[in-house]
Amino acid sequence: QVQLVESGGGLVQPGGSLRLSCAASGGGFRAYAMGWYRQAPGKQREMVASITMFALTNYVDHVKGRFTISRDNAKNMMYLQMDNLKPEETAVYYCNRVAPKLGPWGQGTQVTVSS
């Protein structure tokens, strides 16, 4: 059973940057496509970026050019570099496999973009 632990969130001003980390244990991390998701208050969880086991990446349109997803299979780690953050991107950010092979959700890491 995969276990996922997110970290790196915090309070940042609009236009600022954060780097999120996802530590995976169990479940054969390197064999799966992985994604970063976020859930803002009162909204559904959405995927913002994904990366295949071969490091091919994909992003939703509204983060393209500002977010960068990466992974280190040797360390069972995944990252999300977020630049030029906007207030509407305040949310809890989660990592997980890409559907339909979702694993259990972790606690996520809170990102708050505010002046």
RAGI-V978595 format. One record per pair of residues at least 24 apart in sequence whose C-alpha atoms are under 8 Angstrom apart, sorted by sequence separation. I is the first residue (numbers start at 1). GAP is how many residues later the second one is. If there is no record, write none. Layout:
((I:GAP) (I:GAP))
This chain:
((2:24) (3:24) (89:24) (1:25) (2:25) (87:25) (88:25) (1:26) (2:26) (87:26) (2:27) (86:27) (87:27) (85:28) (30:43) (29:44) (36:44) (30:46) (29:47) (50:48) (40:49) (40:50) (41:50) (25:51) (40:51) (24:52) (39:52) (40:52) (23:53) (24:53) (38:53) (39:53) (23:54) (38:54) (39:54) (22:55) (23:55) (38:55) (21:56) (22:56) (37:56) (38:56) (21:57) (22:57) (36:57) (37:57) (21:58) (36:58) (37:58) (20:59) (21:59) (36:59) (37:59) (19:60) (20:60) (35:60) (36:60) (19:61) (20:61) (34:61) (35:61) (19:62) (20:62) (34:62) (35:62) (18:63) (19:63) (34:63) (35:63) (17:64) (18:64) (33:64) (34:64) (17:65) (18:65) (32:65) (33:65) (17:66) (32:66) (16:67) (17:67) (15:68) (16:68) (17:68) (15:69) (16:69) (14:70) (15:70) (14:71) (15:71) (13:72) (14:72) (14:73) (22:73) (6:87) (6:88) (6:89) (5:90) (4:91) (4:92) (10:99) (12:99) (14:99) (3:100) (4:100) (6:100) (9:100) (10:100) (11:100) (12:100) (13:100) (14:100) (2:101) (3:101) (4:101) (5:101) (6:101) (7:101) (8:101) (9:101) (10:101) (11:101) (12:101) (13:101) (14:101) (1:102) (2:102) (4:102) (5:102) (6:102) (7:102) (9:102) (10:102) (11:102) (12:102) (13:102) (3:103) (5:103) (6:103) (9:103) (11:103) (12:103))
